[in-house]
Amino acid sequence: MTSRVLIVDDDMDLRQSVDESLRDLGYETSACESATDALRELDGVDFDVVVTDIRMPSVDGIQLCERVSANYDIPVILMTAFGAVEAAVDGLRASAFDFITKPFRLSELEDALQRALKSERGHRIRKLESAPMKPDFSEIVGKNPKIRALVQHLARVADADTPVLFVGEKGTGKEMMARAVHRNSPRRRGPFVVVNCAAPPETLERELFRRSSIDWNDLEARPELLAEADGGTLYLEEVGELPQVVQLELLHALQERPESRSDTEGVEPPGVRVVAATTRDLYAAVAEGAFREDLLLGLDVLRVECPPLRELGDDVVTLANHFLATESGLGPSAPALSEAAAARLRSYRWPGNVSELRACIAAAAVLASPGSHVEIDDVLDVARARTSGRGGDDVAASLDHVQREHIERVLRSVGGNKAEAARLLGIDRVTLYRRIKKFGPRR
């Protein structure tokens, strides 16, 4: 994760020099010439460290440090002129994290930043772990008892810190639920890193296991994605597709990961929580010799079963109306399904589950207007477009594919008149041209 640094100094040359140097090192920076401007920035952006000069007009660096410590809980590094160490000591009493003396080398500032970031990270993790939090799984829409039980189970899973295995058909929302678990866990300020386990073996080995020898006590020496996920969640998408040679390496890496350890500064790095998802029966894969049993037992500690859409009864209509509101951009004034359209949705088996429903409704939303209804013809057109030429094998079409079908249908109905088509679609001509260009010619 990129660290955000706020630089405060009334000396324009020094301010710009520090700003450019830190950007070159990969930091995300903002620069202010006064403490007043800095406090405005802090109200709008979540910074990780503040670097400020001490001697500034009006509100000086010591006063700024006091306000930051009292209101924002962010480490402050003071910059002070040579011979003004006494002022820096006053700053430390005002809860400054550290100070550096001008003129300073960039390496000195970077060392101070790294110490501050390490301290701030550990502090925030401990604070988050101890702070009570009300679970929020509002993105999981539905009233079916299976959905209610699922949300309750996810809340318990989020509180734990053990591996999780999401199982279910394609399109049942496994990644969305995994992200919801991450956001409701003590690791929510850490990264959520996704690994596509269906990628070619050489790609997975390069991304996950760049070095053959793993030193878990040295973040810089860890495998790339495992190091990137430190403090957060590593999500293994379609873990059942993981090649066997990579399965063994992943097993070794997870076995070598210590449960906890302390560094020299007393901060306990939190490690990585592994969350996996699969559409396969992994125990059947173990019986076939396609998946390692020891790896499966390490991943299947907490299990979350994601029900298919066809088992959720009237929630298909609830979800469809929800997607109409979000995909059309019309919110509460979005069109609703007609009774005939709702009945069509209930009778369809949705082999692509929620992902297929969302793509279907997103296509209908292209033509939606406030106060109207989505009629059965809109739904039937989408269903026909999805099944044509597939011999009955329904596969969830992409949103782009379904939107293309609707835009082409409207263009045909107006004889190719793009201005009239844009009016019927409820979008401007520029947006229509962009979408046509994005879709490109049919192959």
Secondary structure as GFF3:
##gff-version 3
##sequence-region A 1 443
A	DSSP	beta_strand	4	8	.	.	.	ID=ss1
A	DSSP	alpha_helix	12	24	.	.	.	ID=ss2
A	DSSP	beta_strand	28	32	.	.	.	ID=ss3
A	DSSP	alpha_helix	35	44	.	.	.	ID=ss4
A	DSSP	beta_strand	49	53	.	.	.	ID=ss5
A	DSSP	alpha_helix	61	71	.	.	.	ID=ss6
A	DSSP	beta_strand	76	81	.	.	.	ID=ss7
A	DSSP	alpha_helix	85	93	.	.	.	ID=ss8
A	DSSP	beta_strand	98	102	.	.	.	ID=ss9
A	DSSP	alpha_helix	106	130	.	.	.	ID=ss10
A	DSSP	alpha_helix	145	159	.	.	.	ID=ss11
A	DSSP	beta_strand	164	167	.	.	.	ID=ss12
A	DSSP	alpha_helix	174	183	.	.	.	ID=ss13
A	DSSP	beta_strand	192	196	.	.	.	ID=ss14
A	DSSP	alpha_helix	201	208	.	.	.	ID=ss15
A	DSSP	three_ten_helix	219	221	.	.	.	ID=ss16
A	DSSP	alpha_helix	224	228	.	.	.	ID=ss17
A	DSSP	beta_strand	233	237	.	.	.	ID=ss18
A	DSSP	three_ten_helix	239	241	.	.	.	ID=ss19
A	DSSP	alpha_helix	244	256	.	.	.	ID=ss20
A	DSSP	beta_strand	273	278	.	.	.	ID=ss21
A	DSSP	alpha_helix	282	287	.	.	.	ID=ss22
A	DSSP	alpha_helix	293	299	.	.	.	ID=ss23
A	DSSP	beta_strand	302	305	.	.	.	ID=ss24
A	DSSP	three_ten_helix	309	311	.	.	.	ID=ss25
A	DSSP	alpha_helix	315	328	.	.	.	ID=ss26
A	DSSP	three_ten_helix	331	333	.	.	.	ID=ss27
A	DSSP	beta_strand	336	337	.	.	.	ID=ss28
A	DSSP	alpha_helix	339	347	.	.	.	ID=ss29
A	DSSP	alpha_helix	353	366	.	.	.	ID=ss30
A	DSSP	beta_strand	373	374	.	.	.	ID=ss31
A	DSSP	alpha_helix	376	387	.	.	.	ID=ss32
A	DSSP	alpha_helix	399	413	.	.	.	ID=ss33
A	DSSP	alpha_helix	418	425	.	.	.	ID=ss34
A	DSSP	alpha_helix	429	439	.	.	.	ID=ss35
###
